[in-house]
Amino acid sequence: MDAQMVKEHIEHMRKRMIITYIIMTMIMIFITFGMTIYYELRIRAVTGAVYRQEQSASKVLIKELFKLEIGKDNLDAATSAIKYAGYTENGFEYLFAAGGHNIIMIAVVILLILVSVYAVRDYINISKKYTYPIMIKLSEENEELKEKLLTNVKYVEKRNKQLQDFIENVAHQVKTPLTVLGMAIDMDAGREECFFHIDRIKAFIQRLMNISRMESGKVIFAREDIMVCHMLEEAVLASGVDKDKVEILCKEPDYCVNGDRGWLKECFINIISNSAEYIKDREDGRIVISADCREDKCVIVIEDNGPGFARENTDSIFERFESDKDAGAFHVGIGLNLAKLIVEAHHGVIHAGNAYEHQGARFRVVLPKYNLKKKNVEL
């Protein structure tokens, strides 16, 4: 049962209840109005009959009707009058029946009972036909959806586990023969270039393994004080970029954040290496790294004067296997994806875009001073 059918049933129920209440209200109004007119006509008829018999008595009657009050004295006098006319104390009941009032009352009671029975019957039918079936149907559908969701979750978890195991197995199976290959060609010509490509393959596989381990929760991060500026200097050296093209600006060289030194260093190596790839062929290529460390967080900005990012690619910069470089040269976009995972694991945030000053790429990393807070910081 879809949402549209439920909506239609509820609307139908609402209309039927409204119609029932309108009918009951109109009947009560009609009865009240009819009884009022009836007794008004009865009073006029009595007045006319008295006038025909005794005009002076009709004058007294009309005068009393204008100021009439229903009180004990008048009611007691009425009992005396009925007795004086030759009737018993129950004469008014006979008068009530003789005037047809009992028939009217019985008809009114029967009508009200019929309307009430109809209203109750309608309420029961609405509950049985619409409310309860809809609730039961929705409950059954909810249970079915819950079971499907649990099944899908288990399936996805199983597939992710299989995929992670596959990546790790491939990495282990390829890494060993590459190491042997490197040793075998050590004496051959052109070994430097061979070793260069082997190292690239090994780095690629290692990154895949790191991503797989991190996403599967197998990585346990250390918690140590890390001097931000010193870590950035080490990352520049490890990235292999020409030091003359890099400038590091640290306002507080002794500032520390709490986290895993090795993984954070890997994060900035990947970011710096990405920028280095885009400026290596430029004589004026330049990378500027600045660290603005505050009381509760450190903001690290890495800018270059390369071509920057295309506007349509800014939303997918950190997605895995997203790169505008040649995939054959292992520019497959996993370095930035790993960097993002590392930053988020330290409860920080990372943002990429184009630099304002140097017109190239710009990465902004915000790390909390203490990641034990388990709280993301704001960009």
GIMO-V50034 format. One record per residue. N is the residue number from 0. RES is the residue in one small letter. PSI is psi in whole degrees, -180 to 180 (none if undefined). Layout:
n-><N N>
res-><RES RES>
psi-><PSI PSI>
This chain:
n-><0 1 2 3 4 5 6 7 8 9 10 11 12 13 14 15 16 17 18 19 20 21 22 23 24 25 26 27 28 29 30 31 32 33 34 35 36 37 38 39 40 41 42 43 44 45 46 47 48 49 50 51 52 53 54 55 56 57 58 59 60 61 62 63 64 65 66 67 68 69 70 71 72 73 74 75 76 77 78 79 80 81 82 83 84 85 86 87 88 89 90 91 92 93 94 95 96 97 98 99 100 101 102 103 104 105 106 107 108 109 110 111 112 113 114 115 116 117 118 119 120 121 122 123 124 125 126 127 128 129 130 131 132 133 134 135 136 137 138 139 140 141 142 143 144 145 146 147 148 149 150 151 152 153 154 155 156 157 158 159 160 161 162 163 164 165 166 167 168 169 170 171 172 173 174 175 176 177 178 179 180 181 182 183 184 185 186 187 188 189 190 191 192 193 194 195 196 197 198 199 200 201 202 203 204 205 206 207 208 209 210 211 212 213 214 215 216 217 218 219 220 221 222 223 224 225 226 227 228 229 230 231 232 233 234 235 236 237 238 239 240 241 242 243 244 245 246 247 248 249 250 251 252 253 254 255 256 257 258 259 260 261 262 263 264 265 266 267 268 269 270 271 272 273 274 275 276 277 278 279 280 281 282 283 284 285 286 287 288 289 290 291 292 293 294 295 296 297 298 299 300 301 302 303 304 305 306 307 308 309 310 311 312 313 314 315 316 317 318 319 320 321 322 323 324 325 326 327 328 329 330 331 332 333 334 335 336 337 338 339 340 341 342 343 344 345 346 347 348 349 350 351 352 353 354 355 356 357 358 359 360 361 362 363 364 365 366 367 368 369 370 371 372 373 374 375 376 377 378>
res-><m d a q m v k e h i e h m r k r m i i t y i i m t m i m i f i t f g m t i y y e l r i r a v t g a v y r q e q s a s k v l i k e l f k l e i g k d n l d a a t s a i k y a g y t e n g f e y l f a a g g h n i i m i a v v i l l i l v s v y a v r d y i n i s k k y t y p i m i k l s e e n e e l k e k l l t n v k y v e k r n k q l q d f i e n v a h q v k t p l t v l g m a i d m d a g r e e c f f h i d r i k a f i q r l m n i s r m e s g k v i f a r e d i m v c h m l e e a v l a s g v d k d k v e i l c k e p d y c v n g d r g w l k e c f i n i i s n s a e y i k d r e d g r i v i s a d c r e d k c v i v i e d n g p g f a r e n t d s i f e r f e s d k d a g a f h v g i g l n l a k l i v e a h h g v i h a g n a y e h q g a r f r v v l p k y n l k k k n v e l>
psi-><117 175 -33 -42 -42 -43 -42 -41 -43 -40 -40 -43 -44 -44 -42 -41 -40 -44 -42 -46 -37 -43 -46 -42 -43 -39 -44 -41 -43 -44 -47 -46 -43 -43 -39 -46 -40 -49 -29 -43 -36 -44 -42 -40 -42 -43 -43 -41 -42 -40 -37 -31 -44 106 -37 -35 -37 -33 -44 -41 -48 -40 -42 -33 -34 -32 16 136 140 101 173 -41 -47 -39 -41 -40 -34 -40 -42 -41 -40 -34 -40 -30 -3 12 168 -175 -22 17 -32 -33 -41 -40 -38 -44 -40 -30 -1 10 -37 -37 -42 -44 -44 -42 -42 -46 -45 -43 -45 -39 -42 -44 -42 -43 -41 -42 -44 -44 -40 -41 -45 -44 -41 -43 -45 -40 -31 -61 -59 -46 -40 -44 -43 -44 -44 -39 -43 -43 -37 -42 -41 -43 -38 -44 -42 -41 -45 -40 -43 -40 -45 -39 -44 -42 -41 -43 -40 -41 -43 -41 -43 -43 -38 -45 -44 -40 -44 -44 -45 -38 -32 -34 -41 -50 -29 -38 -43 -40 -42 -39 -35 -33 11 -31 -4 165 150 22 -28 -44 -37 -46 -35 -47 -35 -42 -36 -43 -43 -39 -39 -47 -39 -38 -40 -41 -41 -44 -45 -45 -39 -42 -26 -1 18 -10 128 115 138 160 101 159 127 125 113 -49 -42 -40 -40 -39 -42 -38 -39 -45 -43 -25 -17 7 151 120 -27 -18 4 136 127 124 111 119 -32 92 -20 6 138 146 160 120 -161 113 -45 -44 -40 -38 -42 -40 -50 -26 -45 -42 -46 -40 -38 -45 -38 -35 -29 -8 -3 -28 5 131 -33 18 140 139 128 123 123 142 116 97 128 -173 -39 -6 164 129 117 124 130 118 150 170 33 -162 -14 -168 143 142 -37 -10 -5 -28 -15 17 -40 5 146 140 23 114 147 11 177 120 -27 -23 16 26 74 11 20 -17 -47 -33 -42 -40 -42 -43 -40 -45 -46 -32 -23 15 33 -174 152 140 143 146 -156 142 146 -43 -46 -2 17 -149 152 124 133 117 129 119 133 150 -39 109 -4 -12 -17 42 132 142 165 147 none>
